[in-house]
């Protein structure tokens, strides 16, 4: 299982190193724009790679915008 985790981490590192990703995340109105950008840049060959790109996009989007969302109960 360690090998799979390393491959996923390597893929994640490739995605977050895409030039212009941080700017796009900060300017996007919706996570779908980030998903499209990442998929266009990574050009996934398999559905599993596309799913991974989409999951990473959601994670990046949530991490960035969670700083600006104040949840008050």
Secondary structure, DSSP 8 states (H G I E B T S, - for coil): -HHHHHHHHHHHHHHHTSTTHHHHHHH-SSHHHHHHHHHHHH--SSHHHHHHHHHHHHHHHHHHHHTT-----
